[in-house]
């Protein structure tokens, strides 16, 4: 992987570690950071060495969302025509949406490991991840409503499919903080850990287990889960049939069966 200015990225034993690296800015994302995030996940999508991804934050926080300086620049688009200015704003929103969607479109499972602050755009980001974990002192907030805004880059579209509609509406309307233990209770995260070190150990173990499975099967499972989320049971079953008709007979299935018969751990090619 190439070096990035706003992220630390490395891959070891099939696990890609992606850490937001703007700790002096509470890991808020400027334009370069948004663009780098998209590039990172599109690169990991293609990188055969990465089988699973852990997304975390350096320093005291996971992410404080969009950098306020970048947000203020939205009102300064310089088109004299109001219609053209509105087009610029819409294109800017679509750009940030695409940056976040790159996480969901990445065919490798993405595990969010959240500590400290997770507000605004950071909630959009974790909603696009496959699995979420946090520390007890982590807190989540749909901050946009507190700023006179409507969250516009994924929270209101993805989070209602993760937590219950009533809880979702309460958080979106009030902008209140949800801390780790409550986040686990409302199923926003799978588990809340006592501290970051313990969380990273736990999430690392889960990632290691995922990385040990058939890469073809893991990629297919993510594809089917996302398709099923957005389609009917009947449509999803038809899609599943078409998928397995094309992907079932991989080398991985023969390796898995052979390993089971020989009572050894399977070894799958990237």
C-alpha positions in Angstrom: 0.0 0.0 0.0 1.2 3.5 -0.7 1.6 6.1 2.0 -1.2 8.5 2.9 -1.1 11.9 4.6 -4.3 11.5 6.6 -4.4 7.8 7.3 -2.1 5.0 8.5 -2.6 1.9 6.5 -0.8 -1.5 6.7 -1.7 -5.1 5.9 -0.5 -8.1 7.9 -1.7 -11.7 7.7 -4.7 -10.8 5.6 -5.9 -8.1 8.0 -5.7 -4.5 6.7 -5.4 -1.8 9.5 -6.8 1.6 8.4 -6.5 4.3 11.0 -7.6 7.9 10.6 -4.5 10.0 11.4 -5.5 13.6 12.3 -5.4 13.3 16.1 -4.7 17.0 16.7 -8.0 17.7 14.8 -10.0 14.9 16.7 -9.6 13.0 13.4 -12.1 15.3 11.6 -11.9 14.8 7.9 -10.7 17.6 5.6 -11.1 17.3 1.8 -7.8 15.4 1.4 -8.9 12.9 4.1 -12.2 12.2 2.3 -10.4 11.7 -1.0 -7.8 9.5 0.6 -10.5 7.3 2.3 -12.1 6.6 -1.0 -8.8 5.7 -2.6 -7.9 3.4 0.3 -11.1 1.4 0.2 -11.1 1.2 -3.6 -7.4 0.0 -3.4 -8.2 -2.6 -0.7 -11.2 -3.8 -2.8 -8.7 -4.9 -5.4 -5.8 -5.9 -3.2 -5.7 -9.7 -2.8 -3.5 -9.5 0.3 -6.3 -7.8 2.3 -9.1 -10.2 3.4 -10.7 -8.1 6.1 -10.3 -4.5 7.2 -10.3 -2.8 10.6 -11.1 0.9 10.6 -10.0 2.9 13.7 -8.7 6.3 14.7 -5.3 7.4 16.1 -5.1 9.4 19.3 -8.0 10.0 21.7 -10.9 9.9 19.2 -12.3 7.8 16.4 -13.5 10.7 14.2 -15.3 14.0 14.8 -16.8 14.0 11.3 -16.4 16.6 8.6 -13.8 19.3 9.3 -15.7 22.5 10.0 -13.5 24.5 7.7 -14.6 22.3 4.8 -18.2 22.6 5.9 -18.0 26.3 5.9 -16.5 26.4 2.4 -19.8 24.9 1.1 -21.4 28.3 1.5 -18.6 30.0 -0.5 -19.1 28.4 -3.9 -18.5 31.2 -6.3 -21.0 30.7 -9.1 -22.9 33.9 -9.7 -26.0 32.0 -10.9 -27.9 30.5 -8.0 -28.9 27.4 -10.0 -25.2 26.7 -10.8 -24.2 27.2 -7.2 -26.9 24.7 -6.1 -25.4 22.2 -8.6 -22.0 22.7 -7.0 -23.4 22.0 -3.6 -25.2 18.9 -4.9 -22.0 17.6 -6.5 -20.1 18.2 -3.3 -22.7 16.2 -1.3 -22.5 13.4 -4.0 -18.7 13.4 -3.7 -18.8 12.8 0.0 -21.5 10.2 -0.4 -19.3 8.3 -2.8 -16.4 8.5 -0.4 -18.5 6.7 2.3 -20.1 4.3 -0.2 -16.6 3.1 -1.1 -16.6 1.4 2.3 -19.8 -0.5 1.6 -18.7 -1.3 -2.0 -15.4 -2.7 -0.9 -15.8 -6.5 -1.2 -13.9 -7.1 2.0 -15.7 -7.0 5.4 -15.0 -3.7 7.2 -14.9 -3.8 11.0 -15.2 -0.3 12.7 -13.3 -0.1 16.1 -14.6 3.1 17.7 -13.3 5.0 20.8 -13.8 8.5 22.0 -15.8 10.8 19.6 -17.9 9.5 16.8 -20.1 12.3 15.6 -21.6 13.7 12.4 -19.9 12.4 9.3 -18.3 9.7 11.4 -21.7 8.1 12.1 -22.2 8.1 8.3 -18.9 6.2 8.0 -19.6 3.5 10.6 -23.1 3.0 9.2 -21.4 1.9 5.9 -19.2 -0.6 7.8 -20.2 -4.3 8.1 -19.7 -4.6 11.9 -19.2 -2.0 14.6 -17.4 -2.3 18.0 -16.7 0.4 20.5 -15.3 1.3 24.0 -17.6 2.1 26.9 -16.5 5.8 26.8 -17.1 6.2 23.1 -20.0 8.3 22.2 -22.1 8.6 19.1 -24.1 11.7 18.0 -26.1 12.6 14.8 -24.6 16.1 15.2 -26.1 17.6 12.0 -29.5 18.3 13.7 -27.6 20.4 16.3 -26.1 22.5 13.6 -29.4 23.2 11.8 -28.6 20.6 9.1 -30.1 17.3 7.8 -27.6 14.5 7.8 -27.0 14.0 4.1 -24.3 11.4 3.4 -25.6 8.1 4.7 -26.8 8.1 8.3 -30.5 8.5 7.6 -30.3 5.9 4.8 -28.2 3.2 6.4 -28.7 3.5 10.2 -32.5 2.7 10.0 -31.5 -0.7 8.7 -29.2 -1.3 11.7 -31.2 0.0 14.7 -35.0 0.2 15.4 -37.0 2.9 13.7 -38.1 4.5 17.0 -34.6 4.7 18.4 -33.3 6.0 15.0 -35.9 8.7 14.9 -35.1 9.8 18.5 -31.4 10.1 17.8 -31.9 11.9 14.5 -34.4 14.4 16.0 -32.6 15.1 19.3 -29.0 14.9 18.4 -28.3 13.4 21.9 -25.2 11.4 22.7 -25.2 7.6 22.9 -22.4 6.1 24.9 -20.8 2.6 24.5 -23.0 0.5 26.7 -26.2 2.0 25.3 -24.9 1.6 21.8 -24.6 -2.1 22.4 -28.1 -2.3 23.9 -29.6 -0.6 20.8 -27.6 -2.8 18.5 -25.6 0.1 17.0 -22.5 -1.9 17.9 -22.0 -5.6 18.5 -20.0 -5.2 21.7 -18.7 -2.4 23.9 -15.2 -3.0 25.5 -13.8 -1.4 28.6 -10.9 0.4 26.8 -9.3 0.8 23.4 -6.5 -1.7 24.0 -9.0 -4.4 24.9 -11.2 -3.5 22.0 -8.4 -3.7 19.5 -7.4 -7.1 20.8 -11.0 -8.3 20.6 -11.6 -6.9 17.1 -8.2 -8.1 16.0 -9.1 -11.7 17.0 -12.4 -11.5 15.1 -10.7 -10.1 12.0 -8.1 -12.9 12.2 -10.9 -15.5 12.2 -12.5 -13.8 9.2 -9.2 -13.7 7.4 -8.8 -17.5 7.9 -12.0 -18.3 5.9 -12.3 -18.7 2.2 -11.7 -15.3 0.6 -14.2 -16.2 -2.2 -16.8 -17.2 0.3 -16.3 -14.1 2.5 -16.6 -11.8 -0.5 -19.7 -13.7 -1.7 -21.3 -13.5 1.7 -20.8 -9.7 1.9 -22.3 -9.4 -1.6 -25.4 -11.5 -0.6 -25.9 -9.7 2.7 -26.0 -6.3 1.1 -28.2 -7.5 -1.7 -30.7 -9.1 0.7 -30.8 -5.9 2.8 -32.2 -4.0 -0.1 -34.4 -6.6 -1.8 -37.2 -9.0 -1.1 -36.6 -12.6 0.1 -37.7 -13.9 -3.3 -35.4 -11.6 -5.3 -32.6 -12.4 -2.9 -33.1 -16.2 -3.3 -33.0 -15.9 -7.1 -29.8 -13.8 -6.9 -28.3 -16.3 -4.5 -29.0 -19.1 -7.0 -27.3 -17.2 -9.8 -24.4 -16.3 -7.6 -23.7 -19.9 -6.5 -24.2 -21.3 -9.9 -21.2 -19.2 -11.0 -19.1 -19.2 -7.8 -19.8 -22.5 -6.0 -17.0 -24.7 -7.5 -14.0 -22.7 -6.4 -10.7 -24.2 -5.3 -11.5 -23.0 -1.8 -14.3 -25.5 -1.3 -12.0 -28.4 -2.2 -9.3 -27.1 0.1 -11.9 -26.7 3.0 -13.2 -30.2 2.5 -9.7 -31.7 2.3 -8.6 -29.9 5.4 -11.7 -31.2 7.3 -11.0 -34.7 6.2 -7.3 -34.4 7.2 -8.1 -32.7 10.4 -5.9 -29.6 9.7 -6.5 -25.9 9.2 -7.3 -25.0 5.6 -4.9 -22.7 3.7 -6.6 -20.6 1.1 -4.9 -18.6 -1.7 -5.4 -14.9 -1.8 
